[in-house]
Amino acid sequence: MLADECAPSHAESLTQSLGYARRYAIEIQRMLAEGNVNPEWAARLVQAIRNMILAALDDLDVLDDVQQEIDAVREMQSLTDEELFRALSGGGTPHAE
């Protein structure tokens, strides 16, 4: 499977992870604003935020790999036929038969 085929699912997962982290942070803000802080619950929320950030980083790594592949393809597309041949063959020039 090509890496870019899985990119949409990783982008969706990234969005979900960051959304959950945001909701957990809003819950902590609400507790602090109300002065009703449950330390145990707040600690769980902080850990949940950390977990969502780590999940997001995993998705970012995959998406970064996809971007590197896209960049490599763009670079290859800009090569002349001779440059492409040299890159693929390790040097030399193409021979007309």
Secondary structure as the mmCIF struct_conf table of DSSP 4:
data_model
#
loop_
_struct_conf.conf_type_id
_struct_conf.id
_struct_conf.beg_label_comp_id
_struct_conf.beg_label_asym_id
_struct_conf.beg_label_seq_id
_struct_conf.end_label_comp_id
_struct_conf.end_label_asym_id
_struct_conf.end_label_seq_id
HELX_RH_AL_P HELX_RH_AL_P1 ALA A 3 GLU A 34
TURN_TY1_P TURN_TY1_P1 GLY A 35 GLY A 35
HELX_RH_AL_P HELX_RH_AL_P2 PRO A 39 GLN A 77
TURN_TY1_P TURN_TY1_P2 SER A 78 SER A 78
BEND BEND1 LEU A 79 LEU A 79
HELX_RH_AL_P HELX_RH_AL_P3 ASP A 81 SER A 89
TURN_TY1_P TURN_TY1_P3 GLY A 90 GLY A 90
BEND BEND2 GLY A 91 GLY A 92
#
